[in-house]
Amino acid sequence: MDKKGFTLIEVIVTIGLLIILLSLVFPKINMDRYYLDKVSKELLYDLKDIKVKMMTTDGPTYSMTISDNHYMLKIGKNKRIYQYKKFELKEGYKFIYSHQDVAFNFNGAPHQSQTIKIINTETDEKKEISIVLGTGRILLLE
């Protein structure tokens, strides 16, 4: 029996080997490309969230504590403070800040002005979020 052509197994093995070779030859896609944007927007929305909650709720206080590689959102009343969200940065990113705690008054004004920087330590790309004293505006600076 003289049949010309390839069996299904041979085709599958050949395609598999080609995929493996191509994945080694082509550079890897940088999946962190938009991570800095994602983090800065999430931090911005969380800051706006605690500001609005302080303005609209009666009773508990809302605040944020920032560290080099994470931030926490906290709610508290009468010396009882609970963490209700924690956001951790990937390795290679860090926060730079002037005050560790961020809080707002009942009228939306921050306790102090602040600029929070999110930095990619490998590429030195950065995003800044500024909190304006008096008005309470929260700005994302590109």
Beta strands, then each sheet from edge to edge (+ up, - down):
strand 1: 61-66
strand 2: 70-77
strand 3: 80-88
strand 4: 93-96
strand 5: 101-103
strand 6: 114-120
strand 7: 126-131
strand 8: 138-141
sheet 1: 3+ 2- 1+ 5-
sheet 2: 4+ 6- 7+ 8-
end
